[in-house]
């Protein structure tokens, strides 16, 4: 994993490349937070999927579900405990 960009309290962008030469994964994940009203909105962009590769499309579908059902819920639970 490689950090591509960082702005304290605002943005983190990382690049993940699969070390397996049989896998062409080269993804960028960007987390951004922006103040909204009296709260904060979190944006997540996961890009770099090859739309012509069925395996990558399947991975995207699986990861999308994981971001929603696992990561975001765990993040919300952690923030509630703060």
Steps between C-alpha positions, in 0.01 A plus 500: 500500500624848411374829640430735207362794690419617851344813645459486880136474604388523136627231260696177466571340160674164471593273211486124524660280237471122513841334516370195312597551133190304394281768655487843339362676808618860529251686716487843659292561811426855610344592833383861537314674781311825461314702756127501439272698726581397855653171391746345263444307178738220402565432132662181376613453140643162398619515139719322250280204411526376142140485365612253231628246754223276643716406802553866587130576460422216740762631743344847477156362581632302796706792632210742462294279727788472746553877514129547576430209730828460685734798484249784526305327778820433697608861450162625621518276807851626579392863468202445730735367769714817486 
